[in-house]
């Protein structure tokens, strides 16, 4: 829902304004929508209900955000590392990392923000350094100080943060293979595809795949270790499918299999230099899902 602030509403608190303007919604609903990250003034998401509006402001509201349940921090926050600059969480499958356009509610970043607020941080800072697909599981890096966010984003952009994944794919994959097909966003969607030769706005992408021997075998599939040279949206999933070995359980880029209950993609290792301490190297692994456990050459 979009509307303009009229002169009679000049100076009204945003939460009250939203509650008044939306049919069958109360002032409490309006305040909750603002806190949920579902309200914009112009192109800016505003999360403080007491923010005063001005005549002519364009307000955009996503009412369905009220239907999204808050995540309890103790239920979803599995800390693998925490210090004064950043935290690394082991994300459960099915939980989105960061806010969508419609809401910040029900996300891992919001649960972390609520956790910090409960610990006494009045306006906690949470920066998302990299994303992990909602259906995937494993390590995700968040900054909790803005000065660290800039440093780690720079490391991420210059490929100084190494990420290693375990992925189960459909088919009998070779011992190793690479894919360097450029990627481009599908028009009007949030999906990616392999770009055609010379296509404008195509972005270079490179993924390295290596087969590992699984303890738990699923017939007709292969377990791979994956390293990213670049970090495009859905890169592993698109490159795996383009190479002829779609990720098991991938209903967006896969071959339509319905046997898998979830996306078999797990971010299990992160390696990078500490943003504040140049002599400290971070090298962390997380536990593997049952389907991603490897043999003698893999982690326990």
MIDOSE-1310 file (N, C-alpha, C; in nm, 2 decimals, decimal comma, always signed):
residues 300
xxxx	+0,08/-0,12/+0,00/+0,00/+0,00/+0,00/+0,09/+0,12/+0,00; +0,06/+0,22/-0,09/+0,13/+0,34/-0,10/+0,04/+0,46/-0,08; +0,09/+0,57/-0,02/+0,00/+0,69/+0,00/+0,10/+0,80/+0,03; +0,04/+0,92/+0,00/+0,11/+1,05/+0,04/+0,06/+1,11/+0,16
xxxx	+0,15/+1,17/+0,24/+0,10/+1,24/+0,36/+0,04/+1,37/+0,33; -0,08/+1,39/+0,38/-0,16/+1,51/+0,35/-0,13/+1,61/+0,46; -0,17/+1,74/+0,43/-0,13/+1,85/+0,53/-0,19/+1,82/+0,67; -0,31/+1,76/+0,68/-0,36/+1,73/+0,81/-0,28/+1,63/+0,89
xxxx	-0,19/+1,56/+0,83/-0,11/+1,45/+0,89/+0,03/+1,50/+0,92; +0,06/+1,62/+0,89/+0,19/+1,68/+0,91/+0,23/+1,66/+1,06; +0,35/+1,60/+1,08/+0,40/+1,58/+1,22/+0,35/+1,46/+1,29; +0,27/+1,38/+1,23/+0,22/+1,26/+1,29/+0,33/+1,16/+1,30
xxxx	+0,33/+1,08/+1,41/+0,42/+0,97/+1,43/+0,39/+0,86/+1,33; +0,49/+0,81/+1,26/+0,48/+0,71/+1,15/+0,39/+0,59/+1,19; +0,42/+0,54/+1,31/+0,34/+0,42/+1,36/+0,19/+0,45/+1,37; +0,16/+0,57/+1,42/+0,02/+0,60/+1,43/-0,04/+0,63/+1,29
xxxx	+0,03/+0,69/+1,20/-0,01/+0,72/+1,07/-0,05/+0,59/+1,00; +0,04/+0,49/+1,00/+0,02/+0,37/+0,93/-0,10/+0,30/+0,99; -0,12/+0,29/+1,12/-0,23/+0,23/+1,18/-0,36/+0,30/+1,14; -0,36/+0,43/+1,12/-0,48/+0,50/+1,08/-0,52/+0,48/+0,94
xxxx	-0,42/+0,47/+0,85/-0,44/+0,46/+0,71/-0,47/+0,32/+0,66; -0,43/+0,22/+0,73/-0,45/+0,08/+0,68/-0,59/+0,03/+0,73; -0,67/-0,02/+0,63/-0,80/-0,07/+0,67/-0,79/-0,18/+0,77; -0,88/-0,18/+0,87/-0,89/-0,28/+0,97/-0,76/-0,31/+1,05
xxxx	-0,68/-0,20/+1,06/-0,55/-0,21/+1,14/-0,56/-0,11/+1,25; -0,49/-0,14/+1,36/-0,49/-0,05/+1,48/-0,36/+0,03/+1,49; -0,36/+0,12/+1,58/-0,23/+0,19/+1,60/-0,12/+0,10/+1,64; -0,16/-0,01/+1,72/-0,06/-0,11/+1,76/+0,00/-0,18/+1,64
xxxx	-0,09/-0,21/+1,54/-0,05/-0,28/+1,42/+0,05/-0,19/+1,34; +0,01/-0,06/+1,34/+0,10/+0,03/+1,27/+0,24/+0,04/+1,33; +0,25/+0,04/+1,46/+0,38/+0,04/+1,53/+0,45/-0,09/+1,50; +0,38/-0,20/+1,51/+0,45/-0,33/+1,48/+0,50/-0,34/+1,34
xxxx	+0,43/-0,28/+1,24/+0,47/-0,29/+1,10/+0,60/-0,20/+1,09; +0,61/-0,09/+1,15/+0,73/-0,01/+1,14/+0,85/-0,08/+1,21; +0,83/-0,14/+1,32/+0,93/-0,22/+1,39/+0,98/-0,34/+1,31; +0,88/-0,39/+1,23/+0,91/-0,51/+1,15/+0,99/-0,48/+1,02
xxxx	+1,01/-0,35/+1,00/+1,09/-0,31/+0,88/+1,00/-0,32/+0,75; +0,87/-0,30/+0,77/+0,78/-0,31/+0,66/+0,73/-0,18/+0,61; +0,79/-0,07/+0,66/+0,74/+0,07/+0,62/+0,85/+0,15/+0,57; +0,83/+0,22/+0,46/+0,93/+0,31/+0,40/+0,88/+0,45/+0,39
xxxx	+0,96/+0,55/+0,40/+0,94/+0,68/+0,37/+1,02/+0,71/+0,25; +0,96/+0,73/+0,13/+1,04/+0,74/+0,01/+1,10/+0,60/-0,02; +1,23/+0,60/-0,04/+1,30/+0,47/-0,06/+1,38/+0,42/+0,07; +1,35/+0,49/+0,18/+1,42/+0,46/+0,30/+1,34/+0,38/+0,40
xxxx	+1,38/+0,26/+0,44/+1,31/+0,18/+0,54/+1,33/+0,25/+0,67; +1,22/+0,27/+0,74/+1,22/+0,34/+0,87/+1,17/+0,25/+0,98; +1,24/+0,23/+1,09/+1,20/+0,13/+1,19/+1,17/+0,19/+1,32; +1,17/+0,32/+1,33/+1,14/+0,39/+1,45/+1,00/+0,45/+1,44
xxxx	+0,90/+0,39/+1,52/+0,76/+0,43/+1,50/+0,73/+0,58/+1,54; +0,82/+0,64/+1,62/+0,79/+0,78/+1,66/+0,84/+0,88/+1,56; +0,90/+0,83/+1,45/+0,95/+0,92/+1,34/+0,83/+1,01/+1,29; +0,85/+1,14/+1,28/+0,75/+1,23/+1,24/+0,75/+1,25/+1,09
xxxx	+0,63/+1,24/+1,03/+0,62/+1,25/+0,88/+0,59/+1,40/+0,84; +0,62/+1,43/+0,72/+0,59/+1,56/+0,66/+0,50/+1,56/+0,54; +0,43/+1,66/+0,52/+0,34/+1,67/+0,41/+0,41/+1,64/+0,28; +0,35/+1,55/+0,20/+0,41/+1,52/+0,07/+0,49/+1,39/+0,08
xxxx	+0,53/+1,34/+0,20/+0,61/+1,22/+0,21/+0,53/+1,11/+0,14; +0,61/+1,02/+0,07/+0,54/+0,90/+0,01/+0,57/+0,78/+0,11; +0,47/+0,72/+0,16/+0,48/+0,61/+0,25/+0,44/+0,48/+0,18; +0,53/+0,38/+0,19/+0,50/+0,25/+0,14/+0,49/+0,15/+0,26
xxxx	+0,39/+0,06/+0,26/+0,37/-0,03/+0,37/+0,34/-0,17/+0,31; +0,40/-0,27/+0,37/+0,38/-0,41/+0,34/+0,30/-0,48/+0,45; +0,17/-0,47/+0,45/+0,09/-0,52/+0,57/+0,11/-0,67/+0,60; +0,15/-0,75/+0,50/+0,16/-0,90/+0,52/+0,28/-0,93/+0,62
xxxx	+0,36/-0,83/+0,65/+0,47/-0,85/+0,74/+0,42/-0,89/+0,88; +0,29/-0,85/+0,91/+0,23/-0,89/+1,04/+0,21/-1,04/+1,05; +0,20/-1,11/+0,93/+0,18/-1,25/+0,93/+0,31/-1,33/+0,95; +0,42/-1,27/+0,94/+0,55/-1,34/+0,96/+0,59/-1,34/+1,11
xxxx	+0,61/-1,46/+1,16/+0,64/-1,48/+1,30/+0,78/-1,44/+1,33; +0,80/-1,38/+1,45/+0,93/-1,35/+1,50/+1,01/-1,48/+1,54; +1,14/-1,48/+1,52/+1,22/-1,59/+1,56/+1,27/-1,57/+1,70; +1,26/-1,67/+1,78/+1,32/-1,66/+1,91/+1,47/-1,68/+1,90
xxxx	+1,55/-1,58/+1,95/+1,70/-1,59/+1,93/+1,76/-1,72/+1,99; +1,71/-1,76/+2,10/+1,77/-1,88/+2,16/+1,74/-2,01/+2,07; +1,64/-2,00/+1,99/+1,60/-2,12/+1,90/+1,68/-2,12/+1,78; +1,73/-2,01/+1,73/+1,79/-2,01/+1,59/+1,94/-1,96/+1,59
xxxx	+1,98/-1,90/+1,70/+2,12/-1,84/+1,71/+2,22/-1,95/+1,76; +2,30/-2,01/+1,68/+2,40/-2,10/+1,72/+2,54/-2,04/+1,69; +2,60/-1,98/+1,80/+2,72/-1,91/+1,79/+2,84/-2,00/+1,77; +2,91/-1,99/+1,66/+3,04/-2,06/+1,64/+3,15/-1,97/+1,68
xxxx	+3,14/-1,84/+1,67/+3,25/-1,75/+1,71/+3,18/-1,61/+1,74; +3,23/-1,55/+1,85/+3,19/-1,41/+1,88/+3,30/-1,34/+1,95; +3,32/-1,21/+1,90/+3,41/-1,12/+1,97/+3,36/-0,98/+1,96; +3,45/-0,88/+1,98/+3,40/-0,74/+1,98/+3,36/-0,69/+1,84
xxxx	+3,41/-0,76/+1,74/+3,39/-0,70/+1,60/+3,28/-0,78/+1,52; +3,27/-0,91/+1,54/+3,18/-0,98/+1,45/+3,14/-1,11/+1,52; +3,03/-1,17/+1,47/+2,99/-1,31/+1,51/+2,98/-1,40/+1,39; +3,00/-1,52/+1,41/+2,97/-1,62/+1,31/+2,87/-1,72/+1,36
xxxx	+2,76/-1,73/+1,29/+2,65/-1,82/+1,33/+2,64/-1,94/+1,24; +2,59/-2,05/+1,29/+2,56/-2,17/+1,21/+2,41/-2,17/+1,18; +2,38/-2,13/+1,06/+2,24/-2,10/+1,02/+2,17/-2,23/+0,99; +2,05/-2,25/+1,05/+1,97/-2,36/+1,02/+1,90/-2,35/+0,88
xxxx	+1,88/-2,46/+0,82/+1,81/-2,45/+0,68/+1,67/-2,40/+0,70; +1,63/-2,32/+0,60/+1,50/-2,26/+0,59/+1,48/-2,13/+0,66; +1,59/-2,07/+0,72/+1,58/-1,94/+0,78/+1,65/-1,84/+0,69; +1,58/-1,73/+0,65/+1,65/-1,63/+0,57/+1,76/-1,55/+0,66
xxxx	+1,86/-1,51/+0,59/+1,97/-1,45/+0,66/+1,94/-1,30/+0,69; +1,89/-1,23/+0,59/+1,87/-1,09/+0,61/+1,73/-1,04/+0,56; +1,70/-0,92/+0,59/+1,57/-0,86/+0,55/+1,54/-0,87/+0,41; +1,41/-0,89/+0,37/+1,37/-0,88/+0,24/+1,31/-0,73/+0,22
xxxx	+1,26/-0,70/+0,10/+1,20/-0,57/+0,08/+1,08/-0,55/+0,17; +1,01/-0,67/+0,19/+0,88/-0,66/+0,26/+0,90/-0,65/+0,41; +1,00/-0,72/+0,47/+1,01/-0,72/+0,62/+1,15/-0,77/+0,66; +1,18/-0,73/+0,78/+1,30/-0,78/+0,85/+1,27/-0,89/+0,95
xxxx	+1,14/-0,91/+0,97/+1,10/-1,00/+1,07/+1,12/-1,15/+1,02; +1,15/-1,24/+1,12/+1,17/-1,38/+1,08/+1,30/-1,41/+1,02; +1,40/-1,32/+1,03/+1,53/-1,34/+0,97/+1,64/-1,36/+1,08; +1,75/-1,42/+1,04/+1,86/-1,45/+1,13/+1,92/-1,31/+1,18
xxxx	+1,94/-1,22/+1,09/+1,99/-1,09/+1,14/+1,90/-1,02/+1,24; +1,77/-1,03/+1,22/+1,68/-0,97/+1,32/+1,68/-1,04/+1,45; +1,70/-1,17/+1,45/+1,71/-1,25/+1,57/+1,84/-1,21/+1,65; +1,94/-1,19/+1,57/+2,07/-1,14/+1,64/+2,05/-1,00/+1,69
xxxx	+1,98/-0,92/+1,62/+1,96/-0,78/+1,67/+1,88/-0,78/+1,80; +1,78/-0,87/+1,81/+1,70/-0,88/+1,93/+1,78/-0,94/+2,05; +1,87/-1,03/+2,02/+1,96/-1,09/+2,12/+2,05/-0,98/+2,18; +2,11/-0,90/+2,09/+2,20/-0,79/+2,14/+2,12/-0,69/+2,22
xxxx	+2,00/-0,66/+2,18/+1,91/-0,56/+2,25/+1,88/-0,62/+2,39; +1,86/-0,75/+2,40/+1,83/-0,81/+2,53/+1,95/-0,81/+2,62; +2,07/-0,80/+2,56/+2,19/-0,79/+2,64/+2,23/-0,65/+2,68; +2,15/-0,55/+2,64/+2,17/-0,42/+2,69/+2,21/-0,32/+2,58
xxxx	+2,23/-0,36/+2,46/+2,27/-0,27/+2,35/+2,14/-0,19/+2,31; +2,14/-0,06/+2,32/+2,02/+0,02/+2,30/+1,98/+0,01/+2,15; +2,07/+0,04/+2,06/+2,05/+0,04/+1,92/+2,16/-0,05/+1,86; +2,14/-0,18/+1,87/+2,25/-0,27/+1,82/+2,27/-0,26/+1,67
xxxx	+2,40/-0,27/+1,63/+2,43/-0,27/+1,49/+2,46/-0,41/+1,44; +2,39/-0,45/+1,33/+2,42/-0,58/+1,28/+2,44/-0,56/+1,13; +2,56/-0,60/+1,08/+2,59/-0,59/+0,94/+2,60/-0,73/+0,87; +2,54/-0,74/+0,76/+2,54/-0,87/+0,69/+2,66/-0,87/+0,59
xxxx	+2,76/-0,95/+0,61/+2,88/-0,94/+0,53/+2,86/-1,03/+0,40; +2,80/-1,14/+0,41/+2,76/-1,22/+0,30/+2,63/-1,30/+0,33; +2,56/-1,34/+0,23/+2,43/-1,40/+0,24/+2,45/-1,55/+0,21; +2,35/-1,63/+0,26/+2,35/-1,77/+0,23/+2,20/-1,80/+0,20
xxxx	+2,18/-1,87/+0,09/+2,04/-1,90/+0,05/+1,96/-1,95/+0,16; +1,83/-1,91/+0,16/+1,74/-1,95/+0,27/+1,73/-2,10/+0,29; +1,73/-2,18/+0,19/+1,73/-2,32/+0,20/+1,85/-2,39/+0,25; +1,97/-2,32/+0,24/+2,10/-2,37/+0,28/+2,12/-2,36/+0,43
xxxx	+2,23/-2,43/+0,47/+2,26/-2,42/+0,62/+2,41/-2,39/+0,63; +2,46/-2,36/+0,75/+2,60/-2,34/+0,77/+2,64/-2,20/+0,81; +2,77/-2,17/+0,80/+2,83/-2,05/+0,85/+2,79/-1,92/+0,78; +2,75/-1,82/+0,86/+2,72/-1,69/+0,81/+2,79/-1,59/+0,90
xxxx	+2,85/-1,49/+0,84/+2,93/-1,39/+0,91/+2,85/-1,26/+0,92; +2,84/-1,21/+1,05/+2,78/-1,08/+1,07/+2,87/-0,99/+1,15; +2,88/-0,86/+1,11/+2,95/-0,77/+1,20/+2,86/-0,70/+1,30; +2,92/-0,67/+1,42/+2,84/-0,61/+1,52/+2,90/-0,47/+1,56
xxxx	+2,99/-0,42/+1,47/+3,05/-0,29/+1,48/+3,06/-0,24/+1,34; +3,02/-0,11/+1,32/+3,02/-0,06/+1,18/+3,16/-0,05/+1,12; +3,26/-0,02/+1,21/+3,39/-0,01/+1,16/+3,44/-0,14/+1,10; +3,40/-0,25/+1,16/+3,44/-0,38/+1,12/+3,37/-0,42/+0,99
xxxx	+3,25/-0,37/+0,97/+3,17/-0,40/+0,85/+3,24/-0,35/+0,73; +3,29/-0,23/+0,73/+3,36/-0,18/+0,61/+3,48/-0,26/+0,58; +3,56/-0,30/+0,68/+3,68/-0,38/+0,65/+3,65/-0,51/+0,60; +3,55/-0,58/+0,66/+3,52/-0,72/+0,61/+3,45/-0,72/+0,48
xxxx	+3,37/-0,62/+0,45/+3,32/-0,61/+0,31/+3,42/-0,59/+0,21; +3,53/-0,51/+0,24/+3,64/-0,49/+0,15/+3,71/-0,63/+0,13; +3,73/-0,70/+0,23/+3,79/-0,83/+0,22/+3,71/-0,93/+0,14; +3,58/-0,92/+0,15/+3,49/-1,00/+0,08/+3,49/-0,97/-0,07
xxxx	+3,49/-0,84/-0,10/+3,49/-0,79/-0,24/+3,63/-0,83/-0,31; +3,73/-0,83/-0,23/+3,87/-0,86/-0,29/+3,90/-1,01/-0,27; +3,80/-1,09/-0,24/+3,82/-1,24/-0,23/+3,92/-1,28/-0,13; +3,93/-1,21/-0,02/+4,02/-1,25/+0,09/+3,95/-1,33/+0,20
xxxx	+3,82/-1,35/+0,18/+3,74/-1,43/+0,27/+3,71/-1,56/+0,20; +3,77/-1,67/+0,24/+3,76/-1,80/+0,18/+3,64/-1,88/+0,24; +3,55/-1,92/+0,15/+3,43/-2,00/+0,19/+3,43/-2,13/+0,12; +3,41/-2,24/+0,20/+3,41/-2,37/+0,15/+3,28/-2,44/+0,18
xxxx	+3,22/-2,51/+0,09/+3,09/-2,56/+0,10/+3,09/-2,71/+0,08; +2,99/-2,78/+0,14/+2,96/-2,92/+0,10/+2,83/-2,92/+0,03; +2,82/-2,99/-0,08/+2,70/-2,99/-0,17/+2,67/-3,13/-0,22; +2,55/-3,17/-0,21/+2,52/-3,30/-0,27/+2,44/-3,27/-0,40
xxxx	+2,49/-3,33/-0,51/+2,44/-3,30/-0,64/+2,38/-3,43/-0,70; +2,29/-3,41/-0,80/+2,23/-3,52/-0,87/+2,33/-3,57/-0,98; +2,36/-3,70/-0,99/+2,44/-3,75/-1,09/+2,58/-3,80/-1,04; +2,65/-3,86/-1,13/+2,78/-3,92/-1,09/+2,89/-3,82/-1,14
xxxx	+2,92/-3,73/-1,05/+3,02/-3,62/-1,08/+3,16/-3,67/-1,09; +3,24/-3,61/-1,17/+3,38/-3,64/-1,18/+3,46/-3,60/-1,05; +3,59/-3,64/-1,05/+3,67/-3,62/-0,92/+3,68/-3,47/-0,90; +3,69/-3,39/-1,01/+3,70/-3,24/-0,99/+3,66/-3,18/-1,13
xxxx	+3,60/-3,06/-1,12/+3,57/-2,98/-1,23/+3,55/-2,83/-1,19; +3,57/-2,74/-1,28/+3,55/-2,60/-1,26/+3,44/-2,55/-1,35; +3,37/-2,44/-1,31/+3,28/-2,37/-1,40/+3,30/-2,22/-1,39; +3,32/-2,16/-1,51/+3,35/-2,01/-1,51/+3,25/-1,94/-1,60
xxxx	+3,13/-2,00/-1,61/+3,02/-1,93/-1,69/+2,98/-1,80/-1,63; +2,97/-1,69/-1,70/+2,93/-1,56/-1,65/+2,78/-1,57/-1,61; +2,74/-1,49/-1,51/+2,60/-1,50/-1,47/+2,53/-1,37/-1,49; +2,40/-1,37/-1,51/+2,32/-1,25/-1,52/+2,18/-1,27/-1,46
xxxx	+2,12/-1,17/-1,40/+1,99/-1,18/-1,34/+1,88/-1,20/-1,44; +1,79/-1,29/-1,41/+1,67/-1,30/-1,50/+1,58/-1,18/-1,48; +1,55/-1,12/-1,59/+1,46/-1,00/-1,58/+1,34/-1,02/-1,51; +1,31/-0,93/-1,41/+1,19/-0,93/-1,34/+1,18/-1,04/-1,23
xxxx	+1,29/-1,10/-1,20/+1,29/-1,21/-1,10/+1,41/-1,19/-1,00; +1,42/-1,27/-0,90/+1,54/-1,27/-0,81/+1,62/-1,40/-0,84; +1,61/-1,45/-0,96/+1,69/-1,57/-1,00/+1,80/-1,53/-1,09; +1,90/-1,61/-1,11/+2,01/-1,59/-1,19/+2,01/-1,70/-1,30
xxxx	+2,09/-1,67/-1,41/+2,10/-1,76/-1,52/+2,24/-1,74/-1,58; +2,29/-1,84/-1,66/+2,41/-1,83/-1,73/+2,39/-1,73/-1,85; +2,48/-1,63/-1,86/+2,47/-1,53/-1,96/+2,51/-1,58/-2,10; +2,45/-1,52/-2,20/+2,49/-1,55/-2,34/+2,62/-1,47/-2,37
xxxx	+2,69/-1,52/-2,47/+2,82/-1,45/-2,51/+2,79/-1,30/-2,54; +2,86/-1,21/-2,48/+2,85/-1,07/-2,51/+2,73/-1,00/-2,45; +2,66/-1,07/-2,37/+2,54/-1,01/-2,31/+2,57/-0,91/-2,21; +2,51/-0,79/-2,22/+2,54/-0,68/-2,13/+2,50/-0,71/-1,99
xxxx	+2,57/-0,66/-1,90/+2,55/-0,67/-1,75/+2,58/-0,81/-1,70; +2,64/-0,89/-1,78/+2,68/-1,02/-1,73/+2,80/-1,01/-1,64; +2,80/-1,09/-1,53/+2,91/-1,08/-1,43/+2,99/-1,20/-1,43; +3,13/-1,19/-1,43/+3,21/-1,31/-1,43/+3,19/-1,39/-1,30
xxxx	+3,20/-1,52/-1,31/+3,18/-1,61/-1,19/+3,27/-1,73/-1,21; +3,32/-1,78/-1,10/+3,41/-1,90/-1,11/+3,39/-1,98/-0,98; +3,36/-2,11/-1,01/+3,34/-2,21/-0,90/+3,42/-2,33/-0,92; +3,48/-2,38/-0,81/+3,56/-2,50/-0,82/+3,49/-2,61/-0,74
xxxx	+3,48/-2,73/-0,80/+3,41/-2,84/-0,74/+3,51/-2,96/-0,73; +3,50/-3,03/-0,62/+3,59/-3,15/-0,59/+3,50/-3,26/-0,53; +3,50/-3,38/-0,58/+3,42/-3,48/-0,52/+3,49/-3,54/-0,39; +3,41/-3,57/-0,29/+3,46/-3,63/-0,17/+3,38/-3,76/-0,15
xxxx	+3,43/-3,85/-0,07/+3,37/-3,98/-0,05/+3,27/-3,97/+0,07; +3,15/-4,00/+0,05/+3,05/-3,99/+0,16/+3,04/-4,11/+0,24; +3,01/-4,09/+0,37/+2,98/-4,21/+0,45/+2,84/-4,25/+0,43; +2,74/-4,15/+0,43/+2,60/-4,18/+0,40/+2,58/-4,15/+0,26
xxxx	+2,54/-4,25/+0,18/+2,52/-4,24/+0,04/+2,37/-4,23/+0,00; +2,34/-4,14/-0,09/+2,21/-4,13/-0,15/+2,22/-4,17/-0,29; +2,15/-4,28/-0,33/+2,17/-4,33/-0,47/+2,15/-4,23/-0,57; +2,23/-4,23/-0,67/+2,22/-4,13/-0,78/+2,27/-4,00/-0,76
xxxx	+2,35/-3,98/-0,65/+2,40/-3,84/-0,61/+2,55/-3,85/-0,58; +2,61/-3,73/-0,58/+2,75/-3,72/-0,54/+2,77/-3,61/-0,44; +2,86/-3,63/-0,35/+2,90/-3,53/-0,25/+3,02/-3,45/-0,30; +3,01/-3,32/-0,30/+3,11/-3,23/-0,35/+3,16/-3,13/-0,25
xxxx	+3,28/-3,10/-0,25/+3,33/-2,98/-0,18/+3,35/-2,87/-0,28; +3,30/-2,75/-0,24/+3,29/-2,64/-0,34/+3,36/-2,52/-0,28; +3,45/-2,46/-0,37/+3,52/-2,33/-0,33/+3,47/-2,22/-0,43; +3,45/-2,11/-0,38/+3,41/-1,99/-0,46/+3,52/-1,90/-0,49
xxxx	+3,55/-1,87/-0,61/+3,65/-1,77/-0,65/+3,58/-1,63/-0,65; +3,45/-1,63/-0,70/+3,37/-1,51/-0,69/+3,25/-1,55/-0,61; +3,17/-1,45/-0,58/+3,05/-1,48/-0,49/+2,92/-1,42/-0,54; +2,87/-1,46/-0,65/+2,75/-1,41/-0,71/+2,63/-1,48/-0,64
xxxx	+2,51/-1,41/-0,65/+2,39/-1,47/-0,60/+2,36/-1,61/-0,67; +2,33/-1,71/-0,58/+2,30/-1,84/-0,63/+2,41/-1,90/-0,72; +2,53/-1,86/-0,70/+2,64/-1,90/-0,80/+2,66/-2,05/-0,80; +2,67/-2,11/-0,68/+2,69/-2,26/-0,67/+2,58/-2,33/-0,74
xxxx	+2,46/-2,30/-0,71/+2,34/-2,37/-0,76/+2,33/-2,36/-0,92; +2,36/-2,24/-0,97/+2,35/-2,22/-1,11/+2,46/-2,29/-1,18; +2,58/-2,28/-1,13/+2,70/-2,34/-1,19/+2,69/-2,50/-1,18; +2,64/-2,55/-1,07/+2,62/-2,69/-1,06/+2,52/-2,74/-1,16
xxxx	+2,41/-2,67/-1,18/+2,31/-2,72/-1,28/+2,36/-2,70/-1,42; +2,44/-2,59/-1,45/+2,49/-2,57/-1,58/+2,59/-2,68/-1,61; +2,66/-2,73/-1,51/+2,76/-2,84/-1,54/+2,70/-2,97/-1,55; +2,57/-2,98/-1,53/+2,50/-3,11/-1,54/+2,48/-3,18/-1,42
xxxx	+2,51/-3,12/-1,30/+2,49/-3,18/-1,17/+2,42/-3,09/-1,07; +2,29/-3,07/-1,09/+2,21/-2,98/-1,01/+2,22/-3,02/-0,86; +2,21/-2,92/-0,77/+2,21/-2,95/-0,63/+2,08/-3,03/-0,59; +2,10/-3,13/-0,52/+1,99/-3,22/-0,47/+1,90/-3,14/-0,39
xxxx	+1,77/-3,14/-0,42/+1,67/-3,06/-0,35/+1,65/-2,92/-0,40; +1,72/-2,88/-0,51/+1,71/-2,75/-0,56/+1,59/-2,74/-0,66; +1,48/-2,68/-0,61/+1,36/-2,68/-0,70/+1,36/-2,56/-0,79; +1,45/-2,47/-0,77/+1,46/-2,35/-0,86/+1,55/-2,38/-0,98
xxxx	+1,66/-2,43/-0,96/+1,76/-2,46/-1,07/+1,78/-2,60/-1,10; +1,72/-2,69/-1,02/+1,74/-2,83/-1,04/+1,65/-2,90/-1,14; +1,65/-3,03/-1,14/+1,58/-3,11/-1,24/+1,44/-3,15/-1,20; +1,38/-3,08/-1,09/+1,25/-3,11/-1,05/+1,23/-3,23/-0,95
xxxx	+1,34/-3,28/-0,90/+1,33/-3,39/-0,81/+1,25/-3,35/-0,68; +1,18/-3,44/-0,62/+1,10/-3,40/-0,50/+1,13/-3,49/-0,39; +1,23/-3,58/-0,40/+1,27/-3,67/-0,29/+1,33/-3,59/-0,17; +1,41/-3,49/-0,20/+1,48/-3,42/-0,10/+1,39/-3,33/-0,02
xxxx	+1,40/-3,33/+0,11/+1,31/-3,24/+0,19/+1,37/-3,10/+0,20; +1,49/-3,08/+0,16/+1,56/-2,95/+0,17/+1,67/-2,94/+0,07; +1,72/-2,82/+0,05/+1,84/-2,79/-0,03/+1,96/-2,85/+0,03; +2,03/-2,93/-0,04/+2,15/-3,00/+0,01/+2,28/-2,91/-0,01
xxxx	+2,29/-2,80/+0,05/+2,40/-2,71/+0,04/+2,43/-2,66/+0,18; +2,56/-2,67/+0,22/+2,60/-2,64/+0,35/+2,73/-2,57/+0,35; +2,74/-2,45/+0,41/+2,86/-2,37/+0,42/+2,93/-2,41/+0,55; +3,04/-2,48/+0,53/+3,10/-2,55/+0,65/+3,24/-2,49/+0,69
xxxx	+3,30/-2,40/+0,61/+3,43/-2,35/+0,65/+3,44/-2,20/+0,61; +3,50/-2,12/+0,70/+3,53/-1,98/+0,67/+3,67/-1,95/+0,71; +3,75/-1,88/+0,63/+3,89/-1,84/+0,66/+3,91/-1,70/+0,62; +3,96/-1,62/+0,71/+3,99/-1,48/+0,68/+4,07/-1,42/+0,79
xxxx	+4,13/-1,30/+0,77/+4,21/-1,23/+0,87/+4,12/-1,14/+0,95; +4,15/-1,14/+1,08/+4,07/-1,06/+1,18/+4,07/-0,91/+1,14; +3,96/-0,84/+1,13/+3,97/-0,70/+1,09/+4,04/-0,60/+1,18; +4,05/-0,64/+1,31/+4,12/-0,55/+1,41/+4,26/-0,60/+1,45
xxxx	+4,28/-0,73/+1,43/+4,41/-0,78/+1,48/+4,48/-0,86/+1,36; +4,58/-0,79/+1,30/+4,64/-0,84/+1,18/+4,71/-0,97/+1,20; +4,75/-1,01/+1,32/+4,82/-1,13/+1,35/+4,72/-1,25/+1,38; +4,59/-1,22/+1,38/+4,50/-1,33/+1,41/+4,43/-1,37/+1,28
xxxx	+4,43/-1,50/+1,26/+4,37/-1,56/+1,14/+4,24/-1,64/+1,19; +4,13/-1,62/+1,13/+4,01/-1,69/+1,16/+3,99/-1,81/+1,07; +3,98/-1,93/+1,12/+3,97/-2,05/+1,04/+3,87/-2,14/+1,12; +3,74/-2,14/+1,08/+3,64/-2,20/+1,15/+3,56/-2,30/+1,07
xxxx	+3,53/-2,41/+1,13/+3,44/-2,51/+1,06/+3,32/-2,54/+1,15; +3,21/-2,57/+1,09/+3,09/-2,60/+1,16/+3,06/-2,75/+1,14; +2,97/-2,80/+1,23/+2,93/-2,94/+1,21/+2,86/-2,96/+1,08; +2,87/-3,08/+1,03/+2,81/-3,10/+0,90/+2,67/-3,17/+0,92
xxxx	+2,58/-3,14/+0,82/+2,46/-3,21/+0,82/+2,48/-3,36/+0,79; +2,39/-3,45/+0,83/+2,41/-3,59/+0,81/+2,44/-3,62/+0,66; +2,37/-3,56/+0,57/+2,39/-3,59/+0,43/+2,53/-3,54/+0,38; +2,60/-3,45/+0,45/+2,72/-3,39/+0,41/+2,84/-3,44/+0,48
xxxx	+2,83/-3,54/+0,57/+2,94/-3,59/+0,64/+3,03/-3,67/+0,54; +3,16/-3,64/+0,55/+3,26/-3,71/+0,46/+3,33/-3,82/+0,53; +3,41/-3,89/+0,45/+3,49/-4,00/+0,50/+3,62/-3,95/+0,57; +3,73/-4,03/+0,56/+3,85/-4,00/+0,63/+3,91/-3,87/+0,59
xxxx	+3,88/-3,82/+0,47/+3,95/-3,70/+0,42/+3,86/-3,58/+0,46; +3,75/-3,59/+0,54/+3,67/-3,48/+0,57/+3,67/-3,46/+0,72; +3,59/-3,35/+0,76/+3,59/-3,32/+0,91/+3,50/-3,41/+0,98; +3,52/-3,42/+1,11/+3,44/-3,50/+1,20/+3,31/-3,43/+1,24
